[in-house]
C-alpha cells in the first residue's frame, strides 16, 4: 500500500536539517522571523535516542531470527526434553517410595503377623488383652503373636508357618490315619507332627490345663477316668447313653477363637492360638505331578491333638451345667466323657421326657445326637458306661474277663510271643496294660490276674 500525500510530506520534513526547516517556516509565515525554533527537551531527546536504539536492535534481531516453523519445532523439542526429565525424576521418586514401603512392609511382617490366610485373619490388629483376668486364672500374659512365639520358644516366622491357613497345601502339619472303632467303622485321627505337637503341648500345659473342669466332665482330665465316669451310675434302675455326632468337628475355628478370647486374650493372640489348635479335613490330590492336600471344609478341632479334649471341656461348660440341672430335675445323675453322655436314675417313667429335653439342649448348644448310638439299659440287661459294667459294681464285661484270662493262660503254656496275633511292637507292655486296666476297674481281681501275668511273661 502507498503512503498518502500528508505522510510523504511529514517524512520529507523530518529528513531536512532543522535550519532549513526553520527558514522555510519563516518564509511561509508559519513562524515569527525574530524567534528561533524551539529546542527538544532533554528527556524527549534521551527517550527518542533510546527508542531509536531499541528499533535498531529489534531490526537486527529480526534480520537474524529463525523462521517461525523452525522456532516452534525447537521450542517443542525443548519442552519435550524438560517433560522427559521431570518424568524421570518422578519415576525415581516413585521407585524410591515403593522400595521404602516394601522395606517397611517386610519389617512389619518380621515383627508381627499381619495376615493368617483367607477367612481367618479378621481381628489380627486387636491386641487388647485383659491382663487382670489372665492373672486371676493363672494364665500366661501374651499381648501379641511375638510374645506367643517367644513363649513357645520359636521364631515368629516359624509360628506363621505353623498357623498360616491355605485351602491347598503341599505340606501339612498332621499325620492322618484311621483306626477301627470298637462299634465298627473307622475313626479318623489327625496326629500333629513334631513342631506343631510341641506348640500344642505348651498351649495345653500353660493355657488349658490350669482351667477348672466342670464336675460332670471326666474325659482327658487329670484324676478322672472312665471309672470315675461310671461310678455315679452304679446300681441304677435305668442307664441312658447318648453320643454326640461329629463332636470335635462340630467345634469350629470361630468357636475355638471365642474360647481364647473369653479367657482374656486379645484377638491377635486368640486368632493364632485357634489356628494352632484347629485344622480343616483334607484329602490328597495330584496336579502336574505334585501332591496337594485340599481342604474339604472349615477348620475345626482335630481328633488326635492334645488340646482338643481340653478345649471341648471348656466349650461344654454351659452344656454340662444345663444337662446337670436337667438331670437333677428328673432325679437322674449325669456325666460326660468327651462326646459320650450318660444319664442314670430309678424312675423309668421320666426317661422319655428327659431325653426329649436333652436333645433340645444339645441342639441349642450347637451339637447333634448320634441317634444310632443312643441306648436305654434297664436292670434286666448289661448296663455299660464307657466300657465299664455298672449293674451292681464297676466291672469288666464277662466276655472281656474271660478273653483276658484265656490269653494269659495261653501265654503261660505256649509263650507270649506265640499269642501276639495283633503284632503289637511291645507285647509284654500290652499285657501289663490290659491287666492294670482290669485291676483298676475291679481291684478284687488283682490277686488272681497279677500272678497270672507273671506266669505269662515267664515264657517268651
C-alpha positions in Angstrom: 0.0 0.0 0.0 1.4 3.5 -1.0 1.6 6.3 1.5 -0.8 9.3 1.3 0.5 12.9 0.5 0.4 14.0 4.1 2.6 11.1 5.1 5.1 11.9 2.4 5.3 15.5 3.5 5.9 14.6 7.0 8.7 12.2 6.0 10.3 14.8 3.8 10.2 17.4 6.6 11.7 15.1 9.1 14.6 14.4 6.7 15.5 18.1 6.3 18.0 19.8 8.7 16.5 21.9 11.4 17.9 25.2 10.0 16.3 24.6 6.6 13.0 23.8 8.2 13.1 27.0 10.3 14.0 29.2 7.3 11.2 27.7 5.3 8.6 28.1 8.0 9.5 31.8 8.4 9.2 32.4 4.7 5.8 30.9 4.7 4.8 33.0 7.7 4.4 29.9 9.9 6.9 31.1 12.5 8.0 34.6 13.6 11.1 35.9 11.9 12.8 37.1 15.1 12.3 33.9 17.1 14.4 30.8 16.9 12.9 27.4 16.6 12.2 25.6 19.9 14.7 23.0 21.1 13.5 19.5 22.1 13.5 18.8 25.9 16.4 16.8 27.2 14.1 13.9 28.4 12.5 13.7 25.0 15.9 13.6 23.3 17.0 10.8 25.6 13.8 8.9 25.1 14.0 9.3 21.4 17.5 8.1 21.4 16.6 5.1 23.4 13.7 4.2 21.2 15.9 4.6 18.2 18.4 2.2 19.6 15.7 -0.3 20.5 14.4 0.0 17.0 17.8 -0.7 15.5 18.3 -3.6 17.9 15.0 -5.2 17.1 15.6 -4.8 13.4 18.9 -6.5 13.8 17.3 -9.4 15.8 14.5 -9.6 13.2 17.1 -9.9 10.4 18.9 -12.8 12.2 15.7 -14.6 13.6 14.8 -18.1 12.6 11.7 -19.0 10.6 8.6 -19.5 12.7 8.3 -23.2 11.9 11.9 -23.9 12.9 11.4 -21.8 16.1 8.3 -23.8 17.0 10.0 -27.1 16.4 12.9 -26.0 18.5 10.6 -25.0 21.3 8.7 -28.3 21.2 12.0 -30.2 21.5 13.0 -28.1 24.5 9.7 -28.7 26.2 9.7 -32.4 25.4 13.2 -32.8 27.0 12.0 -30.9 30.1 8.9 -33.1 30.3 11.1 -36.3 30.0 13.4 -35.0 32.6 10.5 -34.3 35.0 9.0 -37.8 34.3 12.4 -39.4 35.0 12.7 -37.6 38.3 9.2 -38.5 39.3 9.8 -42.2 38.4 12.9 -42.3 40.5 11.0 -40.7 43.4 8.2 -43.2 42.9 10.6 -46.2 42.8 12.3 -44.9 45.9 9.0 -44.6 47.7 8.0 -48.1 46.6 11.2 -49.5 47.9 10.8 -47.7 51.2 7.2 -49.1 51.5 8.4 -52.6 50.6 11.1 -52.5 53.2 8.7 -51.1 55.8 6.3 -54.0 54.9 9.0 -56.6 55.3 9.9 -55.2 58.6 6.3 -55.1 59.6 5.9 -58.8 58.7 9.0 -59.7 60.5 7.8 -58.1 63.7 4.1 -59.3 63.6 1.6 -61.5 61.9 -0.4 -59.3 59.5 -2.2 -62.0 57.6 -3.0 -65.6 58.5 -4.9 -66.8 55.5 -8.2 -66.3 53.8 -11.2 -66.2 56.1 -9.2 -66.4 59.4 -7.3 -63.0 59.5 -10.1 -60.8 61.0 -9.0 -59.2 64.2 -5.3 -59.6 63.9 -4.9 -55.9 64.7 -6.6 -56.4 68.1 -4.2 -56.5 71.0 -6.5 -55.5 73.8 -5.6 -58.1 76.5 -7.4 -58.5 79.8 -4.3 -58.9 81.9 -6.3 -58.9 85.2 -8.5 -61.8 84.1 -5.4 -63.8 82.8 -3.7 -63.2 86.1 -6.7 -64.3 88.1 -6.9 -67.5 86.0 -3.2 -68.1 86.4 -2.6 -68.0 82.6 0.4 -66.5 80.8 0.1 -62.9 79.7 0.5 -62.7 75.9 -0.1 -59.4 74.3 0.7 -60.3 70.7 1.9 -63.0 68.4 5.6 -62.1 69.0 5.2 -62.7 72.8 3.4 -66.0 72.0 6.3 -67.1 69.7 8.8 -66.3 72.4 6.8 -68.3 74.9 6.7 -71.3 72.6 10.5 -70.9 72.0 10.2 -70.5 68.3 10.6 -67.6 65.9 7.7 -65.5 64.6 8.3 -66.8 61.1 8.1 -70.4 62.4 4.9 -69.6 64.2 3.5 -68.1 61.0 4.5 -71.2 59.1 2.7 -73.5 61.6 -0.5 -71.4 61.6 -1.0 -70.0 58.1 -4.2 -71.2 56.5 -4.4 -72.3 52.9 -7.1 -74.3 51.1 -4.5 -76.3 49.2 -1.0 -77.1 50.6 1.9 -79.3 49.7 3.0 -79.7 53.3 0.6 -80.4 56.2 1.4 -80.4 59.9 -0.6 -83.6 60.7 -0.2 -87.4 60.2 -3.5 -88.7 59.1 -4.6 -92.3 59.6 -7.6 -94.4 60.6 -8.1 -96.8 63.5 -11.0 -99.3 63.7 -13.8 -98.4 66.1 -15.0 -100.8 68.7 -18.5 -100.5 67.4 -17.4 -100.7 63.8 -16.2 -98.3 61.2 -13.0 -96.2 61.0 -12.1 -93.4 63.3 -10.1 -90.7 61.5 -7.1 -89.5 63.5 -5.0 -86.3 62.8 -1.8 -86.6 64.9 0.3 -83.4 64.9 3.8 -83.6 63.7 6.8 -82.8 65.9 6.9 -78.9 65.8 3.1 -78.5 66.0 2.9 -81.1 68.7 5.4 -79.3 70.8 3.4 -76.0 70.3 0.1 -77.7 71.2 1.7 -79.3 74.3 2.7 -75.8 75.5 -0.8 -74.5 74.9 -2.3 -77.4 76.8 0.1 -77.2 79.7 0.1 -73.4 80.2 -3.3 -72.3 78.9 -5.8 -75.1 79.1 -4.6 -77.3 82.0 -4.9 -74.5 84.7 -8.6 -74.0 83.9 -11.2 -75.6 86.3 -13.0 -78.5 84.8 -16.8 -78.9 85.2 -17.7 -81.7 87.6 -19.7 -83.8 85.0 -16.7 -83.9 82.6 -14.4 -87.0 83.1 -12.7 -87.3 79.7 -9.0 -86.5 79.5 -9.0 -84.8 82.9 -6.2 -85.5 85.5 -7.5 -87.6 88.3 -10.6 -88.7 86.4 -11.1 -91.6 84.1 -13.7 -93.9 82.6 -14.1 -95.4 86.1 -14.9 -92.1 87.8 -17.3 -91.5 84.8 -19.1 -94.8 85.5 -19.3 -94.7 89.3 -22.3 -92.3 89.6 -24.3 -94.8 87.6 -23.7 -98.0 89.5 -26.8 -99.8 90.7 -29.4 -97.6 89.0 -32.6 -99.0 87.5 -32.1 -97.3 84.1 -29.0 -96.1 82.4 -29.1 -93.9 79.2 -26.2 -93.4 76.9 -26.2 -90.7 74.2 -23.4 -90.0 71.7 -22.7 -86.6 70.1 -22.2 -86.9 66.4 -19.1 -85.3 65.0 -18.1 -84.0 68.4 -14.6 -82.5 67.6 -15.5 -81.3 64.0 -18.5 -79.5 65.5 -16.3 -77.2 67.4 -15.0 -74.9 64.6 -12.4 -72.2 64.3 -14.6 -69.3 65.4 -15.8 -71.2 68.4 -12.2 -72.0 69.4 -11.1 -68.4 68.9 -14.0 -67.4 71.2 -12.7 -69.7 73.9 -9.3 -68.0 74.0 -11.0 -64.5 73.8 -13.1 -65.4 76.8 -10.0 -66.3 78.7 -8.8 -62.7 78.3 -6.5 -62.8 75.3 -6.7 -60.1 72.6 -8.0 -61.0 69.1 -4.5 -61.4 67.6 -3.3 -63.9 70.2 -6.8 -65.7 70.2 -6.6 -66.0 66.4 -3.1 -67.5 66.4 -4.0 -69.9 69.3 -7.1 -71.0 67.4 -5.0 -71.6 64.3 -2.5 -73.7 66.3 -5.3 -75.9 67.6 -7.6 -76.4 64.6 -7.2 -77.9 61.1 -9.6 -78.5 58.2 -10.3 -82.0 57.0 -8.1 -82.6 53.9 -7.8 -85.2 51.1 -4.7 -85.7 48.9 -4.9 -84.7 45.2 -2.3 -84.6 42.4 -1.8 -81.8 39.9 1.1 -81.5 37.4 3.0 -84.3 39.2 2.8 -82.6 42.6 0.8 -83.8 45.6 -1.6 -81.4 47.3 -3.7 -81.6 50.4 -7.1 -80.0 49.7 -9.3 -78.7 52.5 -12.8 -80.2 52.4 -14.3 -77.8 54.9 -13.7 -75.2 57.6 -11.1 -75.5 60.4 -12.2 -77.4 63.5 -10.7 -79.3 66.4 -8.7 -82.3 65.1 -9.1 -85.7 66.8 -5.6 -86.5 67.8 -4.3 -83.2 69.2 -3.8 -83.0 72.9 -5.6 -79.6 73.1 -8.8 -80.8 71.5 -10.4 -82.6 74.6 -9.4 -79.7 76.9 -10.9 -77.1 74.6 -14.2 -79.1 74.3 -14.4 -79.4 78.1 -14.3 -75.6 78.2 -16.7 -75.2 75.4 -19.1 -77.6 77.1 -19.2 -75.8 80.4 -22.7 -74.4 79.7 -23.9 -77.7 78.2 -22.8 -79.6 81.3 -24.4 -77.1 83.6 -27.7 -77.2 81.7 -27.7 -81.0 81.4 -26.8 -81.4 85.1 -29.7 -79.2 86.1 -32.0 -81.1 83.8 -30.9 -84.4 85.2 -31.4 -83.3 88.8 -34.9 -82.0 87.9 -35.9 -85.5 86.7 -34.0 -87.3 89.6 -31.1 -88.6 87.4 -27.3 -88.4 87.6 -25.3 -87.0 84.6 -21.7 -87.4 83.5 -19.9 -86.8 80.2 -16.8 -88.5 78.9 -15.8 -86.4 75.7 -18.8 -87.0 73.4 -20.4 -89.8 75.5 -23.3 -88.5 77.6 -24.7 -90.8 80.4 -27.8 -90.3 82.5 -29.0 -92.8 85.1 -31.8 -92.9 87.7 -34.5 -95.1 89.2 -37.6 -93.6 87.6 -38.1 -95.1 84.2 -41.3 -93.0 83.6 -39.2 -89.9 83.2 -36.8 -91.3 80.6 -38.7 -90.1 77.6 -39.2 -86.5 78.9 -35.6 -86.4 80.0 -34.2 -87.4 76.6 -36.6 -85.1 74.7 -35.2 -82.1 76.8 -31.6 -83.3 76.4 -32.0 -83.3 72.6 -33.3 -79.7 72.7 -30.4 -78.6 74.9 -27.9 -80.3 72.6 -29.4 -78.6 69.5 -29.4 -75.2 71.2 -25.7 -75.6 72.1 -24.7 -76.5 68.5 -24.5 -80.2 68.9 -26.3 -83.2 67.3 -27.3 -86.5 68.8 -26.0 -89.6 67.1 -29.3 -91.4 67.1 -27.9 -94.8 66.1 -25.8 -94.9 69.3 -28.5 -94.0 71.8 -29.1 -96.8 74.3 -31.5 -97.2 77.2 -30.4 -100.0 79.5 -32.6 -101.4 82.3 -31.6 -103.7 85.2 -32.5 -106.8 83.2 -29.6 -106.4 80.8 -26.0 -105.4 81.0 -25.6 -101.8 81.8 -22.4 -100.4 80.5 -20.9 -96.9 80.8 -17.7 -96.2 78.8 -16.8 -99.8 78.7 -17.5 -100.4 82.4 -20.3 -102.6 83.6 -22.3 -100.8 86.3 -25.2 -103.1 87.2 -24.1 -103.9 90.7 -20.5 -102.7 90.9 -17.8 -101.5 88.5 -16.6 -104.5 86.5 -15.3 -105.6 83.1 -17.7 -107.3 80.8 -17.8 -111.0 81.3 -16.5 -111.8 77.8 -13.6 -109.4 78.3 -12.6 -111.0 81.6 -12.7 -114.5 80.0 -10.7 -113.4 77.0 -8.0 -111.8 79.2 -7.7 -114.9 81.4 -7.5 -117.2 78.3 -4.8 -115.0 76.8 -2.7 -115.1 80.0 -3.2 -118.9 80.3 -2.1 -119.5 76.7 0.9 -117.2 77.1 2.0 -119.3 80.2 1.6 -122.5 78.3 2.9 -121.6 74.8 5.0 -118.5 75.4 3.7 -114.9 75.0 5.4 -114.4 71.5 3.1 -117.1 70.0 0.0 -115.1 71.2 0.9 -111.8 69.7 -1.6 -112.1 66.9 -2.1 -108.4 66.7 1.6 -107.7 66.0 2.0 -105.4 69.0 5.5 -103.9 69.0 5.8 -104.4 72.8 3.5 -107.3 73.7 4.6 -107.6 77.3 3.7 -104.0 77.9 0.4 -104.6 76.1 -0.3 -107.4 78.6 0.6 -105.3 81.6 -1.6 -102.5 80.3 -4.6 -104.8 80.0 -4.1 -106.3 83.5 -3.6 -102.9 85.0 -6.8 -101.7 83.4 -8.8 -104.7 84.6 -7.5 -104.3 88.2 -8.3 -100.5 88.1 -11.9 -101.4 87.2 -12.2 -104.3 89.6 -9.4 -104.2 92.3 -10.6 -107.5 93.7 -9.3 -109.3 90.5 -5.8 -108.2 91.3 -4.7 -111.2 93.4 -5.6 -113.5 90.5 -4.5 -111.5 87.5 -1.1 -110.3 88.6 0.3 -113.8 89.3 -1.2 -115.0 86.0 0.6 -112.2 84.2 4.0 -113.1 85.8 3.5 -116.7 84.7 2.6 -115.5 81.2 5.7 -113.3 80.9 8.0 -116.0 82.2 7.9 -117.8 78.8 8.9 -115.8 75.7 
